[in-house]
Amino acid sequence: QVQLVESGGGLVQAGGSLRLSCAASGLTFSAYAMGWFRQGPGKEREVVAAVSWNGGNTYYADSVKGRFTISRHNAKNTVYLQMNSLKPEDTAVYYCAAPETRYSDYLTSRRLYYYWGQGTQVTVSS
């Protein structure tokens, strides 16, 4: 079955950096668009960044544009989220996700994702 496993979260001071990884198994990773979402305390889950199946197109939420970078390494079945200049408002559980359909452009709606990881906590202290 499909498994998505996030890692790399932790506690960091404001202005610091973290790199999240999401290792995928049970699917032909190179054929799927991937997305990173986050859910802060008392907030709804929101898209942070997304990448098309071939890596050619990317999307970033306005709140992270210029600070976060999504990338994928198909040979390692892994998608990354490099997070720089972190702010306290970035504190959340971060999830990676994959849709059910192959060969799609990046997807920004969580309703279009089918497979989800368990999440990794990112806490940014001020």
C-alpha positions as CSV (number, residue, x, y, z in Angstrom):
1,Q,0.0,0.0,0.0
2,V,1.0,3.6,-0.4
3,Q,3.0,5.1,2.4
4,L,4.3,8.7,2.9
5,V,6.6,9.3,5.7
6,E,7.7,12.8,6.7
7,S,10.8,13.6,8.7
8,G,12.9,16.6,9.5
9,G,10.7,18.6,11.8
10,G,11.8,20.0,15.1
11,L,12.2,23.1,17.2
12,V,14.0,26.1,15.6
13,Q,14.5,29.7,16.5
14,A,12.9,32.4,14.3
15,G,15.1,33.1,11.3
16,G,16.4,29.5,11.2
17,S,16.0,26.8,8.6
18,L,14.7,23.3,8.4
19,R,14.5,20.8,5.6
20,L,11.5,18.4,5.6
21,S,11.6,15.1,3.7
22,C,8.8,12.9,2.6
23,A,9.7,9.4,1.5
24,A,7.1,7.6,-0.6
25,S,6.6,3.9,-1.2
26,G,3.9,1.8,-2.8
27,L,3.5,4.1,-5.8
28,T,5.3,5.1,-9.0
29,F,6.6,8.2,-7.3
30,S,7.9,9.9,-10.5
31,A,4.3,9.8,-12.0
32,Y,2.7,11.8,-9.2
33,A,2.4,15.4,-8.3
34,M,3.2,16.1,-4.6
35,G,2.2,18.6,-2.1
36,W,3.1,19.9,1.3
37,F,0.4,21.1,3.7
38,R,0.4,22.4,7.2
39,Q,-2.1,22.7,10.0
40,G,-1.4,25.1,12.8
41,P,-3.2,25.1,16.2
42,G,-6.9,25.8,15.8
43,K,-6.4,26.3,12.0
44,E,-7.5,24.4,8.9
45,R,-5.0,22.5,6.9
46,E,-3.6,24.6,4.2
47,V,-1.4,24.1,1.2
48,V,2.2,25.3,1.6
49,A,3.8,24.2,-1.7
50,A,3.2,21.8,-4.5
51,V,5.1,20.4,-7.4
52,S,3.9,18.8,-10.7
53,W,4.6,15.2,-11.5
54,N,7.6,16.0,-13.6
55,G,9.0,18.7,-11.3
56,G,8.5,21.4,-14.0
57,N,5.9,23.5,-12.2
58,T,5.8,24.6,-8.6
59,Y,3.3,26.5,-6.5
60,Y,3.8,28.4,-3.2
61,A,1.4,29.9,-0.8
62,D,1.9,33.7,-0.6
63,S,2.9,33.3,3.1
64,V,6.0,31.2,2.2
65,K,6.9,32.5,-1.2
66,G,10.6,33.4,-1.3
67,R,11.4,31.5,1.9
68,F,10.3,27.9,1.1
69,T,11.4,25.7,-1.8
70,I,9.8,22.4,-2.8
71,S,11.9,19.9,-4.8
72,R,11.7,16.2,-5.7
73,H,14.3,13.5,-6.2
74,N,12.6,10.8,-8.1
75,A,15.4,8.3,-7.8
76,K,15.0,8.5,-4.0
77,N,11.2,8.6,-4.1
78,T,11.4,11.7,-2.0
79,V,10.0,15.2,-2.0
80,Y,11.6,17.9,0.1
81,L,10.6,21.2,1.6
82,Q,13.4,23.6,2.4
83,M,12.3,26.2,4.8
84,N,14.4,29.3,5.4
85,S,13.8,32.4,7.4
86,L,11.3,30.6,9.6
87,K,8.8,32.7,11.5
88,P,6.7,31.8,14.6
89,E,3.6,31.7,12.4
90,D,5.1,28.8,10.5
91,T,4.6,26.6,13.6
92,A,2.4,23.7,12.5
93,V,2.2,20.1,11.7
94,Y,3.5,19.6,8.2
95,Y,2.1,16.9,5.9
96,C,3.0,15.6,2.5
97,A,0.4,14.3,0.2
98,A,-0.1,12.6,-3.2
99,P,-3.2,12.5,-5.4
100,E,-4.8,9.4,-6.7
101,T,-4.3,10.4,-10.4
102,R,-1.0,10.3,-12.2
103,Y,0.7,12.9,-14.4
104,S,-1.0,16.0,-13.1
105,D,0.2,19.5,-12.7
106,Y,0.6,20.8,-9.2
107,L,-2.5,20.7,-7.1
108,T,-3.5,23.2,-4.5
109,S,-6.7,21.9,-3.1
110,R,-6.5,19.3,-0.3
111,R,-9.6,17.7,-1.7
112,L,-7.6,16.6,-4.7
113,Y,-5.1,14.6,-2.6
114,Y,-5.7,11.1,-1.6
115,Y,-2.6,9.8,0.2
116,W,-1.3,11.6,3.3
117,G,1.6,11.2,5.6
118,Q,1.4,11.2,9.4
119,G,2.8,14.7,9.7
120,T,5.9,16.2,11.3
121,Q,5.8,18.9,13.9
122,V,7.6,22.2,13.2
123,T,7.9,24.7,16.0
124,V,9.4,28.1,15.6
125,S,10.3,30.0,18.7
126,S,10.5,33.8,18.8
